[in-house]
Every structure is written in C-alpha cells, then in structure tokens.
Amino acid sequence: IQMYYEQKGQGPHLVLIGGLTNNATVWSLMINDLAKTFSVILPDNRGAGRSTQPKAQYTIDQMADDTACLLDQLNIDSAYVVGFSMGGSIVQKLCLNHSSKVKAAIMANSTARFSKVMCMQFDSTIKLIDADVKQELILDTVFPWIFASSFLENPVNVDKEKTRMLTDPYPQSY
C-alpha cells in the first residue's frame, strides 16, 4: 500500500496511531505541543485518510506491519508509540510482532478483543450505512459508544466533533 504520513517537530520519534475512521488530522489539537519535544509521526492507517484503500478486508496485524514498514522506510529503529481505540489494538500487535520497533507504548480506550456488544455496534452501523442513512444520524447513534458522558453533556463538544467528522476532507472509506 501507499501509506500517507506527516512528520512534525524534532527529538525522539513518537508515532500516533488513530482509531477506526481516523486520519492524521484527529491529533491536530495536540500536535504543536508534542512537536516541541518529539519528532511526531502521524500515519493514516490502511484504508483511512490519504493512505491506500484496498478493496479487501484489513486486519490489525496488517496495520501493525504497515506501521513497522513505515518506520523502516523512515530509517527509524524504534519509536515511542501511542494508539487509541483501534490504534491501541494496532499498537498491541506492533508490540507483539515487532517489539524491537517499540521503545514504549501507550494504549488509550482500546481493547485486545472485540466483545459481542462491540461487534453488534459495528454490525448495526454497517446496516445503517448500507441502508443509506444520513451520516449525521449515524453519528448520533455512534457517539454514545465512542465518547464519555462528560463529553456528550456539553453540546458545544458534540457540535464541534460532529462538524469535524462531517466536513473531514479525507473521510473513512466504508
């Protein structure tokens, strides 16, 4: 695949791996601060953003391999890695399959396995997409299981995030 990435800042290498539907722009609120200390690498996962979107199914193992290959292409022996949600699952596989590439890892809001409830949520979302339901309504059904109550209680947060996702110039391929 062709893997899109951005690199900002100077210092030790820090790779930020986003979750399902995310591209490099999801980290925009923290990049400037992190780039003061780190050389931050922001990849778009396989099938997301500006990276190749093959028509086949993707696995977490493949996406971990993609990240390891990106580090090789950039001549980076090892890096600090951070992943959230699906990105955390990718980080776990990167640690297992390419441990020499990882100096330290942080996984946030992630899992090692998808529960039955999570699978049902994914299946329901796919059915809404297949039924041509408006993306805004799909977001209304997805937000309660991807954001904390404290975030959702503030309408400004919800409106900003919904606008960001609806106007994303590099939307996730379904």
C-alpha positions, 0 to 999 in steps of 0.5 A: 500500500501507499501509506500517507504520513506527516512528520512534525517537530524534532527529538525522539520519534513518537508515532500516533496511531488513530482509531477506526475512521481516523486520519492524521488530522484527529491529533491536530489539537495536540500536535504543536505541543508534542512537536516541541519535544518529539519528532511526531509521526502521524500515519493514516492507517490502511484504508483511512485518510490519504493512505491506500484503500484496498478493496479487501478486508484489513486486519490489525496485524496488517496495520501493525506491519504497515506501521513497522514498514513505515518506520523502516522506510523512515530509517527509524529503529524504534519509536515511542508509540501511542494508539487509541481505540483501534490504534491501541489494538494496532499498537498491541500487535506492533508490540507483539510482532515487532517489539524491537520497533517499540521503545514504549507504548501507550494504549488509550480506550482500546481493547485486545478483543472485540466483545459481542456488544462491540461487534453488534455496534459495528454490525448495526452501523454497517446496516445503517450505512448500507441502508443509506442513512444520513451520516449525521444520524449515524453519528448520533447513534455512534457517539454514545459508544465512542465518547464519555458522558462528560463529553456528550453533556456539553453540546458545544463538544458534540457540535464541534466533533460532529462538524469535524467528522462531517466536513473531514476532507479525507473521510473513512472509506466504508 
